[in-house]
């Protein structure tokens, strides 16, 4: 198993990167573990309310090498989100809620993250006239 299975509800207003990945729509944002606001916790999830964050871990196992371990899978998930953030986001900063189903602590800092939270992220878009 990759990381601890948990059930945690989170919400926030922050920059959100949304992108397609192998038939899923993925959302990526971050949180900080303390008041410095470093964004050291990656929050990555599918946007389909019927989906689960397990889709991310399945894709990581599929696209990583057979010898790769859970740390490599977590880094793969973060890399997919971080590379899209570097090229631009499809969404403006906004409000979101997340149902987190897995927490993975990396052995060291990777792309400024040492914790990966995966699950389902719901984006709250303002109503349009």
MOPAC internal coordinates of N, CA, C and O (Angstrom, degrees):
PM7 1SCF
backbone

  N    0.0000 0     0.00 0     0.00 0    0    0    0
  C    1.4526 1     0.00 0     0.00 0    1    0    0
  C    1.5187 1   108.65 1     0.00 0    2    1    0
  O    1.2310 1   120.70 1   -35.45 1    3    2    1
  N    1.2988 1   116.27 1   144.55 1    3    2    1
  C    1.4612 1   122.95 1  -179.76 1    5    3    2
  C    1.5151 1   109.72 1  -101.27 1    6    5    3
  O    1.2310 1   119.66 1   -79.44 1    7    6    5
  N    1.3175 1   118.25 1   100.56 1    7    6    5
  C    1.4547 1   121.12 1   176.33 1    9    7    6
  C    1.5133 1   112.89 1    83.26 1   10    9    7
  O    1.2310 1   121.57 1    -2.03 1   11   10    9
  N    1.3351 1   114.61 1   177.97 1   11   10    9
  C    1.4590 1   121.76 1  -179.52 1   13   11   10
  C    1.5151 1   110.35 1   -87.33 1   14   13   11
  O    1.2310 1   120.84 1   -46.81 1   15   14   13
  N    1.3215 1   116.00 1   133.19 1   15   14   13
  C    1.4646 1   120.06 1   173.15 1   17   15   14
  C    1.5231 1   107.28 1   -81.77 1   18   17   15
  O    1.2310 1   121.42 1   -52.41 1   19   18   17
  N    1.3168 1   114.88 1   127.59 1   19   18   17
  C    1.4578 1   121.45 1  -177.45 1   21   19   18
  C    1.5250 1   108.70 1  -141.40 1   22   21   19
  O    1.2310 1   120.55 1   -10.77 1   23   22   21
  N    1.3043 1   116.54 1   169.23 1   23   22   21
  C    1.4621 1   120.78 1   168.97 1   25   23   22
  C    1.5193 1   106.45 1  -131.91 1   26   25   23
  O    1.2310 1   121.24 1   -68.61 1   27   26   25
  N    1.3211 1   115.24 1   111.39 1   27   26   25
  C    1.4598 1   121.85 1  -178.17 1   29   27   26
  C    1.5194 1   108.04 1  -136.58 1   30   29   27
  O    1.2310 1   120.76 1   -43.57 1   31   30   29
  N    1.3108 1   116.15 1   136.43 1   31   30   29
  C    1.4640 1   121.68 1   174.54 1   33   31   30
  C    1.5248 1   107.99 1  -100.35 1   34   33   31
  O    1.2310 1   120.45 1   -50.50 1   35   34   33
  N    1.3192 1   116.75 1   129.50 1   35   34   33
  C    1.4596 1   123.09 1   177.49 1   37   35   34
  C    1.5186 1   108.89 1  -126.86 1   38   37   35
  O    1.2310 1   120.57 1   -22.66 1   39   38   37
  N    1.3159 1   116.51 1   157.34 1   39   38   37
  C    1.4607 1   120.19 1   171.71 1   41   39   38
  C    1.5148 1   108.24 1  -150.08 1   42   41   39
  O    1.2310 1   121.33 1   -20.53 1   43   42   41
  N    1.3127 1   115.05 1   159.47 1   43   42   41
  C    1.4465 1   119.03 1   179.43 1   45   43   42
  C    1.5129 1   111.44 1  -173.40 1   46   45   43
  O    1.2310 1   121.74 1    -6.91 1   47   46   45
  N    1.3096 1   114.28 1   173.09 1   47   46   45
  C    1.4583 1   122.23 1   171.77 1   49   47   46
  C    1.5119 1   105.71 1  -126.87 1   50   49   47
  O    1.2310 1   120.78 1   -65.16 1   51   50   49
  N    1.3262 1   116.12 1   114.84 1   51   50   49
  C    1.4599 1   120.54 1  -174.85 1   53   51   50
  C    1.5209 1   109.59 1  -164.87 1   54   53   51
  O    1.2310 1   121.64 1    -2.38 1   55   54   53
  N    1.3064 1   114.47 1   177.62 1   55   54   53
  C    1.4605 1   120.85 1   174.75 1   57   55   54
  C    1.5278 1   108.00 1   -65.45 1   58   57   55
  O    1.2310 1   120.91 1   -49.02 1   59   58   57
  N    1.3150 1   115.86 1   130.98 1   59   58   57
  C    1.4625 1   121.70 1   178.56 1   61   59   58
  C    1.5226 1   108.02 1  -125.74 1   62   61   59
  O    1.2310 1   121.00 1   -50.24 1   63   62   61
  N    1.3138 1   115.68 1   129.76 1   63   62   61
  C    1.4605 1   121.32 1   175.68 1   65   63   62
  C    1.5185 1   107.43 1  -103.16 1   66   65   63
  O    1.2310 1   120.19 1   -53.07 1   67   66   65
  N    1.3224 1   117.24 1   126.93 1   67   66   65
  C    1.4622 1   122.60 1  -178.18 1   69   67   66
  C    1.5187 1   107.71 1  -120.85 1   70   69   67
  O    1.2310 1   120.91 1   -46.23 1   71   70   69
  N    1.3437 1   115.86 1   133.77 1   71   70   69
  C    1.4628 1   119.22 1  -176.43 1   73   71   70
  C    1.5273 1   110.74 1  -154.82 1   74   73   71
  O    1.2310 1   120.57 1   -25.49 1   75   74   73
  N    1.3379 1   116.51 1   154.51 1   75   74   73
  C    1.4632 1   120.62 1   176.25 1   77   75   74
  C    1.5279 1   109.61 1   -83.69 1   78   77   75
  O    1.2310 1   121.00 1   -35.02 1   79   78   77
  N    1.3229 1   115.69 1   144.98 1   79   78   77
  C    1.4608 1   120.84 1   176.31 1   81   79   78
  C    1.5227 1   108.83 1  -153.43 1   82   81   79
  O    1.2310 1   121.07 1   -70.46 1   83   82   81
  N    1.3089 1   115.56 1   109.54 1   83   82   81
  C    1.4646 1   122.94 1   174.56 1   85   83   82
  C    1.5287 1   112.70 1    48.11 1   86   85   83
  O    1.2310 1   120.63 1  -126.26 1   87   86   85
  N    1.3316 1   116.40 1    53.74 1   87   86   85
  C    1.4570 1   120.92 1   175.62 1   89   87   86
  C    1.5195 1   115.14 1    82.91 1   90   89   87
  O    1.2310 1   119.89 1  -177.03 1   91   90   89
  N    1.3139 1   117.82 1     2.97 1   91   90   89
  C    1.4624 1   122.33 1   178.98 1   93   91   90
  C    1.5215 1   108.87 1  -119.17 1   94   93   91
  O    1.2310 1   120.64 1   -23.34 1   95   94   93
  N    1.3185 1   116.38 1   156.66 1   95   94   93
  C    1.4567 1   120.96 1   168.38 1   97   95   94
  C    1.5207 1   105.87 1  -106.36 1   98   97   95
  O    1.2310 1   121.38 1   -54.65 1   99   98   97
  N    1.3314 1   114.96 1   125.35 1   99   98   97
  C    1.4546 1   121.79 1  -174.02 1  101   99   98
  C    1.5243 1   108.93 1  -112.47 1  102  101   99
  O    1.2310 1   120.51 1   -39.30 1  103  102  101
  N    1.3246 1   116.63 1   140.70 1  103  102  101
  C    1.4653 1   122.22 1   174.60 1  105  103  102
  C    1.5233 1   108.48 1  -118.30 1  106  105  103
  O    1.2310 1   121.29 1   -38.74 1  107  106  105
  N    1.3305 1   115.14 1   141.26 1  107  106  105
  C    1.4667 1   121.80 1  -178.50 1  109  107  106
  C    1.5168 1   109.94 1  -134.23 1  110  109  107
  O    1.2310 1   120.97 1   -50.72 1  111  110  109
  N    1.3009 1   115.74 1   129.28 1  111  110  109
  C    1.4536 1   122.54 1   172.12 1  113  111  110
  C    1.5168 1   106.92 1  -144.73 1  114  113  111
  O    1.2310 1   120.36 1     6.09 1  115  114  113
  N    1.3097 1   116.92 1  -173.91 1  115  114  113
  C    1.4592 1   118.33 1   177.37 1  117  115  114
  C    1.5120 1   110.69 1  -144.93 1  118  117  115
  O    1.2310 1   121.79 1   -15.19 1  119  118  117
  N    1.3164 1   114.18 1   164.81 1  119  118  117
  C    1.4615 1   122.87 1   177.79 1  121  119  118
  C    1.5171 1   107.31 1  -134.12 1  122  121  119
  O    1.2310 1   121.36 1   -14.68 1  123  122  121
  N    1.3000 1   115.01 1   165.32 1  123  122  121
  C    1.4599 1   120.12 1   179.34 1  125  123  122
  C    1.5215 1   110.17 1  -111.34 1  126  125  123
  O    1.2310 1   121.12 1   -36.29 1  127  126  125
  N    1.3250 1   115.46 1   143.71 1  127  126  125
  C    1.4602 1   119.97 1  -179.83 1  129  127  126
  C    1.5275 1   112.08 1   -82.47 1  130  129  127
  O    1.2310 1   120.21 1   169.50 1  131  130  129
  N    1.3320 1   117.20 1   -10.50 1  131  130  129
  C    1.4629 1   120.28 1   179.01 1  133  131  130
  C    1.5307 1   109.99 1  -150.27 1  134  133  131
  O    1.2310 1   120.72 1     6.49 1  135  134  133
  N    1.3103 1   116.23 1  -173.51 1  135  134  133
  C    1.4662 1   121.16 1  -173.39 1  137  135  134
  C    1.5265 1   114.23 1   -74.77 1  138  137  135
  O    1.2310 1   119.46 1   173.80 1  139  138  137
  N    1.3211 1   118.63 1    -6.20 1  139  138  137
  C    1.4671 1   119.87 1  -179.67 1  141  139  138
  C    1.5224 1   112.57 1   -72.82 1  142  141  139
  O    1.2310 1   119.57 1   161.91 1  143  142  141
  N    1.3231 1   118.42 1   -18.09 1  143  142  141
  C    1.4652 1   121.71 1   177.28 1  145  143  142
  C    1.5123 1   114.19 1    69.39 1  146  145  143
  O    1.2310 1   120.14 1  -140.93 1  147  146  145
  N    1.3221 1   117.33 1    39.07 1  147  146  145
  C    1.4641 1   121.31 1  -176.27 1  149  147  146
  C    1.5260 1   114.36 1   -81.38 1  150  149  147
  O    1.2310 1   119.53 1   167.23 1  151  150  149
  N    1.3174 1   118.51 1   -12.77 1  151  150  149
  C    1.4639 1   120.41 1   179.97 1  153  151  150
  C    1.5125 1   112.93 1    66.74 1  154  153  151
  O    1.2310 1   120.25 1  -140.39 1  155  154  153
  N    1.3229 1   117.13 1    39.61 1  155  154  153
  C    1.4588 1   121.61 1  -174.36 1  157  155  154
  C    1.5270 1   114.42 1   -82.43 1  158  157  155
  O    1.2310 1   120.09 1   178.17 1  159  158  157
  N    1.3096 1   117.42 1    -1.83 1  159  158  157
  C    1.4670 1   121.73 1   177.45 1  161  159  158
  C    1.5255 1   108.36 1  -112.82 1  162  161  159
  O    1.2310 1   120.49 1   -62.89 1  163  162  161
  N    1.3224 1   116.67 1   117.11 1  163  162  161
  C    1.4689 1   121.70 1   176.95 1  165  163  162
  C    1.5226 1   108.72 1   -82.36 1  166  165  163
  O    1.2310 1   120.43 1   -49.27 1  167  166  165
  N    1.3187 1   116.79 1   130.73 1  167  166  165
  C    1.4663 1   122.84 1   175.55 1  169  167  166
  C    1.5232 1   105.99 1  -116.92 1  170  169  167
  O    1.2310 1   120.75 1   -69.20 1  171  170  169
  N    1.3344 1   116.17 1   110.80 1  171  170  169
  C    1.4605 1   121.29 1  -174.49 1  173  171  170
  C    1.5220 1   108.42 1  -131.96 1  174  173  171
  O    1.2310 1   120.71 1   -50.34 1  175  174  173
  N    1.3254 1   116.25 1   129.66 1  175  174  173
  C    1.4529 1   118.58 1  -179.41 1  177  175  174
  C    1.5107 1   112.98 1  -154.98 1  178  177  175
  O    1.2310 1   121.85 1   -14.42 1  179  178  177
  N    1.3118 1   114.07 1   165.58 1  179  178  177
  C    1.4586 1   120.54 1   173.65 1  181  179  178
  C    1.5252 1   107.31 1   -79.60 1  182  181  179
  O    1.2310 1   120.22 1   -27.17 1  183  182  181
  N    1.3310 1   117.19 1   152.83 1  183  182  181
  C    1.4633 1   120.10 1  -178.81 1  185  183  182
  C    1.5280 1   113.02 1   -96.28 1  186  185  183
  O    1.2310 1   119.86 1   170.75 1  187  186  185
  N    1.3099 1   117.88 1    -9.25 1  187  186  185
  C    1.4636 1   122.05 1   178.69 1  189  187  186
  C    1.5279 1   109.08 1   -72.66 1  190  189  187
  O    1.2310 1   119.36 1   -61.49 1  191  190  189
  N    1.3439 1   118.83 1   118.51 1  191  190  189
  C    1.4638 1   120.52 1  -178.01 1  193  191  190
  C    1.5316 1   113.58 1   -59.47 1  194  193  191
  O    1.2310 1   120.24 1   154.91 1  195  194  193
  N    1.3292 1   117.14 1   -25.09 1  195  194  193
  C    1.4630 1   120.02 1   177.38 1  197  195  194
  C    1.5338 1   111.72 1   -88.82 1  198  197  195
  O    1.2310 1   120.25 1   176.16 1  199  198  197
  N    1.3187 1   117.13 1    -3.84 1  199  198  197
  C    1.4582 1   121.30 1  -179.06 1  201  199  198
  C    1.5191 1   111.44 1   -83.22 1  202  201  199
  O    1.2310 1   121.52 1     0.10 1  203  202  201
  N    1.3206 1   114.69 1  -179.90 1  203  202  201
  C    1.4630 1   120.94 1   174.83 1  205  203  202
  C    1.5206 1   108.38 1  -140.92 1  206  205  203
  O    1.2310 1   121.15 1   -20.53 1  207  206  205
  N    1.3108 1   115.41 1   159.47 1  207  206  205
  C    1.4543 1   120.39 1   175.73 1  209  207  206
  C    1.5150 1   112.65 1   -67.03 1  210  209  207
  O    1.2310 1   120.41 1   166.85 1  211  210  209
  N    1.3299 1   116.82 1   -13.15 1  211  210  209
  C    1.4687 1   119.77 1   179.20 1  213  211  210
  C    1.5218 1   111.54 1   -62.85 1  214  213  211
  O    1.2310 1   120.21 1   155.50 1  215  214  213
  N    1.3274 1   117.19 1   -24.50 1  215  214  213
  C    1.4703 1   120.12 1   176.93 1  217  215  214
  C    1.5229 1   110.34 1   -58.93 1  218  217  215
  O    1.2310 1   119.99 1   143.19 1  219  218  217
  N    1.3254 1   117.62 1   -36.81 1  219  218  217
  C    1.4658 1   121.16 1   178.58 1  221  219  218
  C    1.5220 1   111.26 1   -64.02 1  222  221  219
  O    1.2310 1   120.67 1   136.00 1  223  222  221
  N    1.3158 1   116.33 1   -44.00 1  223  222  221
  C    1.4687 1   120.40 1  -179.05 1  225  223  222
  C    1.5256 1   111.03 1   -68.84 1  226  225  223
  O    1.2310 1   120.21 1   144.18 1  227  226  225
  N    1.3441 1   117.20 1   -35.82 1  227  226  225
  C    1.4787 1   119.86 1   176.30 1  229  227  226
  C    1.5255 1   110.65 1   -63.73 1  230  229  227
  O    1.2310 1   120.56 1   136.11 1  231  230  229
  N    1.3474 1   116.54 1   -43.89 1  231  230  229
  C    1.4659 1   119.25 1   178.35 1  233  231  230
  C    1.5237 1   110.56 1   -63.19 1  234  233  231
  O    1.2310 1   120.15 1   139.56 1  235  234  233
  N    1.3077 1   117.32 1   -40.44 1  235  234  233
  C    1.4668 1   120.07 1   179.65 1  237  235  234
  C    1.5250 1   110.60 1   -61.31 1  238  237  235
  O    1.2310 1   120.41 1   135.72 1  239  238  237
  N    1.3167 1   116.82 1   -44.28 1  239  238  237
  C    1.4767 1   119.38 1   178.06 1  241  239  238
  C    1.5208 1   110.86 1   -63.71 1  242  241  239
  O    1.2310 1   120.45 1   142.24 1  243  242  241
  N    1.3345 1   116.74 1   -37.76 1  243  242  241
  C    1.4630 1   120.80 1  -179.28 1  245  243  242
  C    1.5265 1   112.06 1   -68.04 1  246  245  243
  O    1.2310 1   120.04 1   138.61 1  247  246  245
  N    1.3251 1   117.53 1   -41.39 1  247  246  245
  C    1.4585 1   120.47 1  -173.09 1  249  247  246
  C    1.5226 1   114.62 1   -94.31 1  250  249  247
  O    1.2310 1   119.74 1   166.08 1  251  250  249
  N    1.3059 1   118.10 1   -13.92 1  251  250  249
  C    1.4640 1   120.11 1   175.12 1  253  251  250
  C    1.5287 1   109.42 1   -82.91 1  254  253  251
  O    1.2310 1   121.39 1   -11.63 1  255  254  253
  N    1.3156 1   114.95 1   168.37 1  255  254  253
  C    1.4663 1   119.90 1   177.58 1  257  255  254
  C    1.5223 1   109.96 1   -71.32 1  258  257  255
  O    1.2310 1   120.53 1   -25.63 1  259  258  257
  N    1.3134 1   116.59 1   154.37 1  259  258  257
  C    1.4650 1   121.50 1  -178.22 1  261  259  258
  C    1.5285 1   111.76 1   -58.00 1  262  261  259
  O    1.2310 1   120.02 1   146.92 1  263  262  261
  N    1.3262 1   117.56 1   -33.08 1  263  262  261
  C    1.4670 1   120.46 1  -177.74 1  265  263  262
  C    1.5308 1   113.01 1   -81.07 1  266  265  263
  O    1.2310 1   119.94 1   171.53 1  267  266  265
  N    1.3356 1   117.72 1    -8.47 1  267  266  265
  C    1.4609 1   120.72 1  -177.22 1  269  267  266
  C    1.5256 1   111.26 1   -69.06 1  270  269  267
  O    1.2310 1   121.58 1   -31.90 1  271  270  269
  N    1.3178 1   114.59 1   148.10 1  271  270  269
  C    1.4617 1   121.93 1  -177.75 1  273  271  270
  C    1.5304 1   110.63 1  -109.44 1  274  273  271
  O    1.2310 1   120.77 1     3.12 1  275  274  273
  N    1.3175 1   116.14 1  -176.88 1  275  274  273
  C    1.4686 1   121.75 1  -176.70 1  277  275  274
  C    1.5229 1   113.17 1   -56.35 1  278  277  275
  O    1.2310 1   119.86 1   141.23 1  279  278  277
  N    1.3388 1   117.87 1   -38.77 1  279  278  277
  C    1.4685 1   119.96 1   177.71 1  281  279  278
  C    1.5253 1   110.39 1   -59.23 1  282  281  279
  O    1.2310 1   120.61 1   138.20 1  283  282  281
  N    1.3374 1   116.44 1   -41.80 1  283  282  281
  C    1.4653 1   121.12 1   178.78 1  285  283  282
  C    1.5233 1   110.73 1   -65.65 1  286  285  283
  O    1.2310 1   120.26 1   141.14 1  287  286  285
  N    1.3277 1   117.12 1   -38.86 1  287  286  285
  C    1.4641 1   121.09 1   179.13 1  289  287  286
  C    1.5293 1   110.28 1   -64.52 1  290  289  287
  O    1.2310 1   120.31 1   136.72 1  291  290  289
  N    1.3271 1   117.01 1   -43.28 1  291  290  289
  C    1.4673 1   120.57 1   178.29 1  293  291  290
  C    1.5291 1   110.42 1   -62.80 1  294  293  291
  O    1.2310 1   120.26 1   136.98 1  295  294  293
  N    1.3234 1   117.11 1   -43.02 1  295  294  293
  C    1.4673 1   120.21 1   178.69 1  297  295  294
  C    1.5264 1   110.91 1   -64.94 1  298  297  295
  O    1.2310 1   119.74 1   144.67 1  299  298  297
  N    1.3350 1   118.11 1   -35.33 1  299  298  297
  C    1.4637 1   121.10 1   178.09 1  301  299  298
  C    1.5291 1   109.78 1   -62.93 1  302  301  299
  O    1.2310 1   120.33 1   135.11 1  303  302  301
  N    1.3354 1   116.97 1   -44.89 1  303  302  301
  C    1.4673 1   121.00 1   179.95 1  305  303  302
  C    1.5291 1   109.88 1   -60.71 1  306  305  303
  O    1.2310 1   120.41 1   132.67 1  307  306  305
  N    1.3281 1   116.82 1   -47.33 1  307  306  305
  C    1.4645 1   120.54 1   179.63 1  309  307  306
  C    1.5228 1   110.70 1   -62.55 1  310  309  307
  O    1.2310 1   120.32 1   139.01 1  311  310  309
  N    1.3248 1   116.99 1   -40.99 1  311  310  309
  C    1.4684 1   120.68 1  -178.97 1  313  311  310
  C    1.5188 1   111.57 1   -61.00 1  314  313  311
  O    1.2310 1   119.78 1   137.90 1  315  314  313
  N    1.3345 1   118.03 1   -42.10 1  315  314  313
  C    1.4665 1   120.51 1  -179.82 1  317  315  314
  C    1.5213 1   110.34 1   -59.79 1  318  317  315
  O    1.2310 1   120.45 1   137.27 1  319  318  317
  N    1.3308 1   116.74 1   -42.73 1  319  318  317
  C    1.4629 1   120.60 1  -179.14 1  321  319  318
  C    1.5250 1   111.63 1   -72.43 1  322  321  319
  O    1.2310 1   120.45 1   136.52 1  323  322  321
  N    1.3128 1   116.74 1   -43.48 1  323  322  321
  C    1.4615 1   121.04 1  -175.45 1  325  323  322
  C    1.5282 1   111.65 1   -67.09 1  326  325  323
  O    1.2310 1   120.28 1   142.77 1  327  326  325
  N    1.3210 1   117.08 1   -37.23 1  327  326  325
  C    1.4726 1   119.23 1  -179.19 1  329  327  326
  C    1.5293 1   111.07 1   -66.39 1  330  329  327
  O    1.2310 1   120.11 1   144.49 1  331  330  329
  N    1.3251 1   117.39 1   -35.51 1  331  330  329
  C    1.4638 1   120.00 1   177.23 1  333  331  330
  C    1.5283 1   109.94 1   -69.74 1  334  333  331
  O    1.2310 1   120.35 1   141.22 1  335  334  333
  N    1.3148 1   116.94 1   -38.78 1  335  334  333
  C    1.4698 1   119.73 1   178.79 1  337  335  334
  C    1.5268 1   110.83 1   -60.39 1  338  337  335
  O    1.2310 1   120.17 1   146.13 1  339  338  337
  N    1.3063 1   117.28 1   -33.87 1  339  338  337
  C    1.4649 1   120.77 1  -179.38 1  341  339  338
  C    1.5294 1   111.83 1   -68.55 1  342  341  339
  O    1.2310 1   120.15 1   154.82 1  343  342  341
  N    1.3216 1   117.31 1   -25.18 1  343  342  341
  C    1.4664 1   120.46 1  -178.23 1  345  343  342
  C    1.5228 1   113.25 1  -100.48 1  346  345  343
  O    1.2310 1   120.14 1   173.01 1  347  346  345
  N    1.3260 1   117.33 1    -6.99 1  347  346  345
  C    1.4591 1   120.05 1   177.17 1  349  347  346
  C    1.5102 1   111.77 1   125.31 1  350  349  347
  O    1.2310 1   120.99 1   -22.54 1  351  350  349
  N    1.3016 1   115.72 1   157.46 1  351  350  349
  C    1.4557 1   122.37 1  -177.59 1  353  351  350
  C    1.5183 1   109.96 1  -111.41 1  354  353  351
  O    1.2310 1   120.98 1   -31.02 1  355  354  353
  N    1.3058 1   115.73 1   148.98 1  355  354  353
  C    1.4593 1   120.82 1   176.45 1  357  355  354
  C    1.5230 1   112.12 1   -83.53 1  358  357  355
  O    1.2310 1   119.76 1   172.00 1  359  358  357
  N    1.3179 1   118.07 1    -8.00 1  359  358  357
  C    1.4575 1   121.42 1  -175.66 1  361  359  358
  C    1.5304 1   110.62 1  -128.43 1  362  361  359
  O    1.2310 1   119.82 1   -33.84 1  363  362  361
  N    1.3450 1   117.95 1   146.16 1  363  362  361
  C    1.4640 1   120.11 1   172.07 1  365  363  362
  C    1.5318 1   108.88 1   -74.66 1  366  365  363
  O    1.2310 1   119.77 1   -15.03 1  367  366  365
  N    1.3473 1   118.05 1   164.97 1  367  366  365
  C    1.4641 1   118.71 1   175.29 1  369  367  366
  C    1.5225 1   109.30 1   -53.86 1  370  369  367
  O    1.2310 1   120.61 1   -37.26 1  371  370  369
  N    1.3129 1   116.45 1   142.74 1  371  370  369
  C    1.4490 1   118.90 1  -176.59 1  373  371  370
  C    1.5094 1   112.84 1  -161.76 1  374  373  371
  O    1.2310 1   121.82 1     1.98 1  375  374  373
  N    1.3128 1   114.13 1  -178.02 1  375  374  373
  C    1.4529 1   121.87 1  -179.27 1  377  375  374
  C    1.5179 1   109.35 1   -92.70 1  378  377  375
  O    1.2310 1   120.92 1   -37.88 1  379  378  377
  N    1.3217 1   115.85 1   142.12 1  379  378  377
  C    1.4569 1   121.89 1  -177.38 1  381  379  378
  C    1.5200 1   109.53 1  -146.42 1  382  381  379
  O    1.2310 1   121.52 1   -21.31 1  383  382  381
  N    1.3286 1   114.70 1   158.69 1  383  382  381
  C    1.4643 1   121.64 1   168.85 1  385  383  382
  C    1.5202 1   106.88 1  -129.29 1  386  385  383
  O    1.2310 1   121.11 1   -30.07 1  387  386  385
  N    1.3051 1   115.48 1   149.93 1  387  386  385
  C    1.4631 1   120.06 1  -179.05 1  389  387  386
  C    1.5173 1   109.95 1  -135.63 1  390  389  387
  O    1.2310 1   121.43 1   -40.16 1  391  390  389
  N    1.3164 1   114.86 1   139.84 1  391  390  389
  C    1.4529 1   121.75 1   169.53 1  393  391  390
  C    1.5197 1   105.65 1  -106.02 1  394  393  391
  O    1.2310 1   120.80 1   -73.76 1  395  394  393
  N    1.2970 1   116.08 1   106.24 1  395  394  393
  C    1.4607 1   122.40 1  -175.36 1  397  395  394
  C    1.5201 1   109.17 1   -88.78 1  398  397  395
  O    1.2310 1   120.93 1   -48.74 1  399  398  397
  N    1.3296 1   115.82 1   131.26 1  399  398  397
  C    1.4618 1   120.10 1  -179.82 1  401  399  398
  C    1.5273 1   113.04 1  -115.27 1  402  401  399
  O    1.2310 1   120.26 1   170.12 1  403  402  401
  N    1.3304 1   117.12 1    -9.88 1  403  402  401
  C    1.4584 1   119.31 1   179.79 1  405  403  402
  C    1.5241 1   110.74 1  -149.86 1  406  405  403
  O    1.2310 1   121.37 1   -42.85 1  407  406  405
  N    1.3232 1   114.99 1   137.15 1  407  406  405
  C    1.4706 1   122.60 1   175.94 1  409  407  406
  C    1.5184 1   107.52 1  -120.00 1  410  409  407
  O    1.2310 1   120.98 1   -52.40 1  411  410  409
  N    1.3313 1   115.74 1   127.60 1  411  410  409
  C    1.4656 1   120.50 1   179.27 1  413  411  410
  C    1.5192 1   109.22 1  -126.26 1  414  413  411
  O    1.2310 1   120.70 1   -56.72 1  415  414  413
  N    1.3225 1   116.27 1   123.28 1  415  414  413
  C    1.4563 1   121.64 1   177.38 1  417  415  414
  C    1.5170 1   108.67 1   -96.01 1  418  417  415
  O    1.2310 1   121.09 1   -61.48 1  419  418  417
  N    1.3227 1   115.52 1   118.52 1  419  418  417
  C    1.4620 1   120.79 1   179.01 1  421  419  418
  C    1.5269 1   109.52 1   -75.56 1  422  421  419
  O    1.2310 1   120.04 1   -26.59 1  423  422  421
  N    1.3423 1   117.53 1   153.41 1  423  422  421
  C    1.4681 1   120.11 1  -179.45 1  425  423  422
  C    1.5274 1   113.10 1   -70.41 1  426  425  423
  O    1.2310 1   120.29 1   164.83 1  427  426  425
  N    1.3146 1   117.05 1   -15.17 1  427  426  425
  C    1.4613 1   121.82 1   179.01 1  429  427  426
  C    1.5130 1   109.21 1  -162.29 1  430  429  427
  O    1.2310 1   120.92 1    -7.26 1  431  430  429
  N    1.3034 1   115.85 1   172.74 1  431  430  429
  C    1.4581 1   121.50 1  -178.99 1  433  431  430
  C    1.5270 1   111.05 1   -64.94 1  434  433  431
  O    1.2310 1   120.38 1   -46.23 1  435  434  433
  N    1.3362 1   116.88 1   133.77 1  435  434  433
  C    1.4646 1   122.44 1   177.53 1  437  435  434
  C    1.5213 1   107.77 1  -139.48 1  438  437  435
  O    1.2310 1   119.99 1   -58.76 1  439  438  437
  N    1.3263 1   117.62 1   121.24 1  439  438  437
  C    1.4727 1   122.57 1  -176.40 1  441  439  438
  C    1.5270 1   110.86 1    50.26 1  442  441  439
  O    1.2310 1   121.24 1  -138.91 1  443  442  441
  N    1.3086 1   115.24 1    41.09 1  443  442  441
  C    1.4627 1   124.80 1  -179.78 1  445  443  442
  C    1.5295 1   113.42 1    67.26 1  446  445  443
  O    1.2310 1   119.72 1  -163.52 1  447  446  445
  N    1.3210 1   118.14 1    16.48 1  447  446  445
  C    1.4653 1   121.30 1   178.01 1  449  447  446
  C    1.5228 1   109.78 1  -121.56 1  450  449  447
  O    1.2310 1   121.04 1   -40.46 1  451  450  449
  N    1.3338 1   115.61 1   139.54 1  451  450  449
  C    1.4597 1   118.83 1   171.25 1  453  451  450
  C    1.5240 1   112.04 1  -120.34 1  454  453  451
  O    1.2310 1   120.67 1   178.34 1  455  454  453
  N    1.3316 1   116.32 1    -1.66 1  455  454  453
  C    1.4645 1   122.22 1   174.79 1  457  455  454
  C    1.5242 1   108.10 1  -134.61 1  458  457  455
  O    1.2310 1   120.93 1   -42.05 1  459  458  457
  N    1.3300 1   115.83 1   137.95 1  459  458  457
  C    1.4641 1   122.92 1   175.42 1  461  459  458
  C    1.5212 1   108.39 1  -118.13 1  462  461  459
  O    1.2310 1   120.62 1   -55.70 1  463  462  461
  N    1.3252 1   116.42 1   124.30 1  463  462  461
  C    1.4626 1   122.57 1   173.68 1  465  463  462
  C    1.5177 1   107.66 1  -111.04 1  466  465  463
  O    1.2310 1   120.12 1   -51.85 1  467  466  465
  N    1.3353 1   117.38 1   128.15 1  467  466  465
  C    1.4631 1   120.73 1   179.02 1  469  467  466
  C    1.5242 1   110.13 1  -123.58 1  470  469  467
  O    1.2310 1   121.27 1   -27.13 1  471  470  469
  N    1.3167 1   115.18 1   152.87 1  471  470  469
  C    1.4551 1   121.24 1  -179.85 1  473  471  470
  C    1.5107 1   110.82 1   169.51 1  474  473  471
  O    1.2310 1   121.00 1    41.00 1  475  474  473
  N    1.3295 1   115.70 1  -139.00 1  475  474  473
  C    1.4666 1   122.79 1   179.59 1  477  475  474
  C    1.5241 1   107.78 1  -117.28 1  478  477  475
  O    1.2310 1   120.78 1   -48.58 1  479  478  477
  N    1.3280 1   116.11 1   131.42 1  479  478  477
  C    1.4630 1   121.40 1   178.78 1  481  479  478
  C    1.5248 1   108.91 1  -115.82 1  482  481  479
  O    1.2310 1   121.32 1   -50.86 1  483  482  481
  N    1.3277 1   115.08 1   129.14 1  483  482  481
  C    1.4648 1   120.68 1   175.99 1  485  483  482
  C    1.5212 1   107.94 1  -107.35 1  486  485  483
  O    1.2310 1   120.94 1   -53.12 1  487  486  485
  N    1.3256 1   115.81 1   126.88 1  487  486  485
  C    1.4614 1   121.58 1   177.90 1  489  487  486
  C    1.5167 1   108.80 1   -93.07 1  490  489  487
  O    1.2310 1   120.41 1   -47.50 1  491  490  489
  N    1.3069 1   116.82 1   132.50 1  491  490  489
  C    1.4640 1   122.05 1   179.12 1  493  491  490
  C    1.5168 1   107.57 1  -100.90 1  494  493  491
  O    1.2310 1   121.25 1   -79.93 1  495  494  493
  N    1.2981 1   115.22 1   100.07 1  495  494  493
  C    1.4663 1   121.11 1  -178.08 1  497  495  494
  C    1.5223 1   109.50 1   -91.76 1  498  497  495
  O    1.2310 1   120.50 1   -38.75 1  499  498  497
  N    1.3294 1   116.65 1   141.25 1  499  498  497
  C    1.4717 1   118.72 1   177.24 1  501  499  498
  C    1.5227 1   110.45 1   -65.17 1  502  501  499
  O    1.2310 1   120.96 1   -32.70 1  503  502  501
  N    1.3103 1   115.76 1   147.30 1  503  502  501
  C    1.4702 1   120.69 1   178.04 1  505  503  502
  C    1.5219 1   109.28 1   -66.67 1  506  505  503
  O    1.2310 1   120.98 1   -38.69 1  507  506  505
  N    1.3116 1   115.73 1   141.31 1  507  506  505
  C    1.4643 1   120.35 1   177.94 1  509  507  506
  C    1.5212 1   109.35 1  -103.73 1  510  509  507
  O    1.2310 1   121.26 1   -33.54 1  511  510  509
  N    1.3162 1   115.19 1   146.46 1  511  510  509
  C    1.4721 1   119.74 1  -178.29 1  513  511  510
  C    1.5041 1   110.86 1   -82.20 1  514  513  511
  O    1.2310 1   120.10 1   180.00 1  515  514  513

